[in-house]
Amino acid sequence: MKQFIVDAFTSEVFSGNPAAICVMDRWPDESIMMKMAMENNLSETAFLVKEKDGLRLRWFTPGGEIDLCGHATLATAFVYMNFYEKDLDSVKFNTMSGPVYITRRGDLYDLNLPSFTLHEVPVTDEMSEALGTRPEEAYMGRDLLLVYKDEEIVRNMNPDQKKVQDLDGLLCHVTAPGKDYDCVSRSFAPKLSVAEDPVCGSGHCHIVPYWSRVLGKKEIFARQASKRGGTLHCLDLGDRIRLSGNAVLYSEAEVHVDL
């Protein structure tokens, strides 16, 4: 079985967010996919199979299957359009979160993803202790979103992963207004056995609706301020988000597992 590793939301290897991509003829046992995700030890390993009703995409973290992942979707589209169906300019993947659409536009890939509805929640001492600095605001969607006033707080944050794991929400995103970007953010996912997701597409399905409302504009130029770093061109479409970014191939390998 072929496995590709692609760096997403970047045009240079060793930056952005790496994802492992496997395009298969049939589904292996779920335990095999879980073991491969653990073996790869990336934030996501994606599996794609052509079914009767179209292409089905699933994402696995080292901690389990997840319902939505932006960077691995971009990486899968990159692999599928460049190595399998080279004449395609757009593709639809069926996922746990419904249909996801990707369009190739030059070197950019546009992802159309569902957005998350945010509900404001009280800022707690537990949030402050977990992240090391008290946030200005807190919101809950699938994930917890914490808002800070200064991007340097976000960039220099060193959270207590065990305490982050005890907070509500699947992931924890921290964000602040940026000097060179509309916003900067970081994403922590200890519940999924991922200390920090380098560039989180599904996280921006929380982050973009917030900044779109606060800044009063639909187009958001976002920077994920992890060590690897990544840039996202975002558009708030209401109940959906368009995320645009580059992708670059890091490796192509043959995986020797019994499916």
Disulfide bonds with the S-S distance in Angstrom:
none
